Amino acid sequence: QVQLVETGGGLVQAGGSLRLSCAASGRTFSIYAMGWFRQAPGKEREFVAAIGRSGDNTYYARSVKGRFTISRDNAKNMAYLQMNSLKPEDTAVYYCAASIAIGVVTTKDEYDYWGQGTQVTVSS
C-alpha cells in the first residue's frame, strides 16, 4: 500500500518552468515504478513520463520529450517532474502514479495507486 500526494502545481507563463513533487508514504517506495499522467478538460488521461524502480530507466511521451525530466529519490520516498519550456497545451491536472510492475509502465491501466492531482496552468 502506498499513498501519493502531488505538490508544485500553479500558474506559469509560457516558456517558464515548474517542478512537481510526489511524496509517497511508507518505507517500500523503491518497489514501485512511478509515472506522471495529465488530464485536460474533456480529454482522456494521458501518459507523460515514467521511471523504473531504480531510476535507471525512463520513458517520455513525444509531446514532452526534451522538455520534461522525471526523477526519483528512493531514500526520501519522492518522485519529481521537472517541466521546462512550458506551453499552453501543457495545461492540465497532473497526477502521480505508482505501479508494482518491474519495468517502466506507460499505460494508466497498469498503475495501482494514484495521487489526487495538481493543477498546472500555462498562460500565453
N, C-alpha and C positions, 0 to 999 in steps of 0.2 A: 504494500500500500504506500502511496505517495501523494502528497498534496502539493499543488503548484500555485504560486502567486506571481503574476507578472506586474512589473512596475516600469516606469520610464517613458510612458506614452505622453503625448501632448501635442501642441500646435507648433509647427515649424514652417518656415518659408522654403520654397523650392530651392534646392541646392544646399540646404542645410543638413545637419546630422542629428541623429538621436541614438541613444544606446538603451535597448530594452534589457531588463534583467528578469530572470525567472528563478525564484527561490523555492527549493524543494525541501520537504520535511523528511526526517529520518536519517539514518546512517547508511542506507543502502542505495544512495543516489547513483553510484557507479555502475550498477547492474542494468540501468536503463539507457537505451538510446534516446536522444532528445531531438525534438523538432519544433520548428516555428511554422505556423499557418496564419493566414489572414482572410478576413471576410468583409467585403464591402456590401452596402445595402443592395438587396435584390440579386446578389450573386452567391454562388456556392463557395464554401470554404476551400481555399486553395493552398497548396504547398508552397513554402517559401525556402526553407533550409532545414537540413538535418545533420546530426553529428553522432558518431558511434560512441560506444561506451567508454573507450579510452581517449577519445578526442582525435584519433589519428585519421579517421575517415569522415569527410564532409561531402555534401551534395547540395546544389542550389538550383532553384528554378531559373530558367533562362532569363526571365524578366528582371532578376535582381543580381545575377552573377556579375562580379566585378565591382558591385556597389555595396553589397551586404556581406558581413562576415559573422558566422556562427562560431561560438567557442564555449568551453565549459571549464569549470574548476571543481573537480570532484571533492577536493579537500574542504571546500566551502559549500557544497551542495548547491551550486549555482550554474545556470546556463545564461548565455548572453546573445544578443543580436545587435551588432553594430551596423547602423544604417547610415550610409553616406550618400551624397549627391541625390537627395530625396526629390521625388517628382510628385505632382498632384495625384497621379494614378496609383501611388503607394498608399493613399488614404484608405484606411480600413481599421477594423478591430483586429489586433494581433494576439494570437493565442500560443502559449507554450504547451507542449505535449510530451508525454513520456511513453516509451514502448519497451516491453520486455523482450522484443526481438534482439537477436545478437548483432545483426548488421544495421546499416543505415536504412531507414524506412521513409518512403516518400508519399505514401497514401494515408489519408486520415483514418481509414478503416482499420489500420494496423496499430493505432495508438490506443493505449489503455487508460490513460489519465490526462486530464485537461485542466488548465487554469481558467480563470474567469474572463480573461481577455483585458487588453488595454488599448484605448483609442489612440490612433495616430492620425493626425490631420495635417496635410501638407498644402499650404496655400501658394497660389501663383502670384 
